[in-house]
Amino acid sequence: MLILRKSDIEKVISMDEAINTMETAFIKFSEGNCKIPLRTVINVEDKGDAIFMPGYVEGLGIAVKLVSVFPGNLEIGKPTINSVILLEDQKTGEVLALMDGGCITALRTGAASGLATKYLARTDSKSVAVIGAGVQAKTQLWAVCSVRDIQEARIFDLNDDRKKRYIEEMSEKFPYIRFAGVSNTDEAVKGADIIITATTSKKPVFSAENVSKGAHINAMGAYTPEMQELPEKVLKMADKIVVDSREAVLEEAGDLIIPIRKGIFSEKQIYGELGEVASGIIPGRQTDKEITLFKTVGIAAEDVACAAKIYENALLMGLGEEILLDN
Ligand SMILES: NC(=O)c1ccc[n+]([C@@H]2O[C@H](COP(=O)([O-])OP(=O)(O)OC[C@H]3O[C@@H](n4cnc5c(N)ncnc54)[C@H](O)[C@@H]3O)[C@@H](O)[C@H]2O)c1
């Protein structure tokens, strides 16, 4: 079994390759060439969720991700998300690799939004609003910058320190982008071409009134029926609502489930899945005026595809540490 640490993983895959890998994964998923049972979420008292995400993607591999989301960890100086991925050989069932799941989660979630941005955002998009400046927000912005020529980013977080640290780190990575820390979401969202929500919020995090015509939104933070980042009105304003998986969002995405329960949104208003857009079954953005929205809760197909690509590249590059468990 190959052990792949975060430092190995960062060396073996680029964001562009991760976005291409997500394209393959989402197309296979929407074509039905995956077996992805809904994830099992165990709520651990009031502390957080232990989540188990198994998946099989035909031609790529089998994997399970163990991920825990404990929001209180930030206060004791530990990350909110802890995770590992086990990759299995699809021919023999042998465990091929144990990998750090945190960096793969951030990479594949960013890459999924990058793929959505590629098909749904205006090609001349230049400004981004980032709401929530935690771990995921970094790869979200990185992926958007891989597919669009971003020149300006306005950042809001409830926590000023995290906002400051995010801007410091991201300015080093993207020195050509003008970063501004803003004191409310109105300032971030007004006039933004692309809006990223990457928070742990249970309430909408911005006002729909501030969303410009032609904007694209990547809403990736809310992943349980109780969580919500999107103002309900934005669902009415959006011309195209694209999701990672119809089944998963209707089971897990408070952003859609809460308005459905109130009778102000219907699942029929979901335009399609990202895999259907990427394969060309349905068109992506068609006009500059459309408001487009990508809602993702994350599916195991992303982890399987990303883990399989990382394993393949690591073997080629001779990275990682082999261990035996049965000796
Ligand atoms: N869709 C997916 O595939 C996917 C994948 C990974 C993580 N997630 C989810 O994304 C969310 C963010 O994850 P993370 O690892 O970045 O967490 P994090 O704790 O590192 O960052 C979240 C940030 O959001 C900020 N925040 C919370 N409420 C806010 C609000 N109302 N307005 C502005 N900022 C606010 C927090 O201060 C924090 O800095 C989590 O809910 C996580 O479970 C989704």
The ligand as a MOL file (V3000), in Angstrom:
LIG
                    3D

  0  0  0     0  0            999 V3000
M  V30 BEGIN CTAB
M  V30 COUNTS 44 48 0 0 0
M  V30 BEGIN ATOM
M  V30 1 N -19.3450 20.9880 -1.6290 0
M  V30 2 C -18.3130 20.2380 -1.2990 0
M  V30 3 O -17.9230 19.3410 -2.0380 0
M  V30 4 C -17.5570 20.5560 -0.0450 0
M  V30 5 C -16.2560 20.0490 0.1170 0
M  V30 6 C -15.5400 20.3960 1.2430 0
M  V30 7 C -16.1000 21.2150 2.2070 0
M  V30 8 N -17.3770 21.6570 2.0530 0 CHG=1
M  V30 9 C -17.9910 22.5360 3.0490 0
M  V30 10 O -17.5130 23.8510 2.7960 0
M  V30 11 C -17.5930 24.6280 4.0000 0
M  V30 12 C -16.2860 25.3850 4.2000 0
M  V30 13 O -15.2530 24.4490 4.4480 0
M  V30 14 P -13.8110 24.9450 4.9140 0
M  V30 15 O -12.9520 23.7370 4.9880 0
M  V30 16 O -13.3540 26.0740 4.0890 0 CHG=-1
M  V30 17 O -14.1440 25.4690 6.3840 0
M  V30 18 P -13.3680 26.5720 7.2180 0
M  V30 19 O -13.8680 26.4560 8.6040 0
M  V30 20 O -11.8940 26.4550 6.9540 0
M  V30 21 O -13.8420 27.9640 6.5960 0
M  V30 22 C -15.1450 28.4490 6.6980 0
M  V30 23 C -15.0500 29.9440 6.8490 0
M  V30 24 O -16.3660 30.4940 6.7100 0
M  V30 25 C -16.4690 31.5890 7.6110 0
M  V30 26 N -17.8930 31.8720 7.8220 0
M  V30 27 C -18.8110 31.1430 8.4830 0
M  V30 28 N -20.0200 31.7380 8.3950 0
M  V30 29 C -19.8540 32.8400 7.6210 0
M  V30 30 C -20.7290 33.8530 7.1460 0
M  V30 31 N -22.0220 33.8550 7.4430 0
M  V30 32 N -20.2030 34.8470 6.3850 0
M  V30 33 C -18.8850 34.8670 6.0750 0
M  V30 34 N -18.0070 33.9400 6.5240 0
M  V30 35 C -18.4850 32.9350 7.2760 0
M  V30 36 C -15.7020 31.1310 8.8410 0
M  V30 37 O -15.3190 32.2260 9.6440 0
M  V30 38 C -14.5190 30.4000 8.2070 0
M  V30 39 O -13.4100 31.2480 8.0100 0
M  V30 40 C -17.9090 23.6160 5.1070 0
M  V30 41 O -19.2740 23.6810 5.4160 0
M  V30 42 C -17.5540 22.2890 4.4720 0
M  V30 43 O -18.2170 21.2030 5.0270 0
M  V30 44 C -18.1080 21.3510 0.9420 0
M  V30 END ATOM
M  V30 BEGIN BOND
M  V30 1 1 1 2
M  V30 2 2 2 3
M  V30 3 1 2 4
M  V30 4 1 4 5
M  V30 5 2 4 44
M  V30 6 2 5 6
M  V30 7 1 6 7
M  V30 8 2 7 8
M  V30 9 1 8 9
M  V30 10 1 8 44
M  V30 11 1 9 10
M  V30 12 1 9 42
M  V30 13 1 10 11
M  V30 14 1 11 12
M  V30 15 1 11 40
M  V30 16 1 12 13
M  V30 17 1 13 14
M  V30 18 2 14 15
M  V30 19 1 14 16
M  V30 20 1 14 17
M  V30 21 1 17 18
M  V30 22 2 18 19
M  V30 23 1 18 20
M  V30 24 1 18 21
M  V30 25 1 21 22
M  V30 26 1 22 23
M  V30 27 1 23 24
M  V30 28 1 23 38
M  V30 29 1 24 25
M  V30 30 1 25 26
M  V30 31 1 25 36
M  V30 32 1 26 27
M  V30 33 1 26 35
M  V30 34 2 27 28
M  V30 35 1 28 29
M  V30 36 1 29 30
M  V30 37 2 29 35
M  V30 38 1 30 31
M  V30 39 2 30 32
M  V30 40 1 32 33
M  V30 41 2 33 34
M  V30 42 1 34 35
M  V30 43 1 36 37
M  V30 44 1 36 38
M  V30 45 1 38 39
M  V30 46 1 40 41
M  V30 47 1 40 42
M  V30 48 1 42 43
M  V30 END BOND
M  V30 END CTAB
M  END
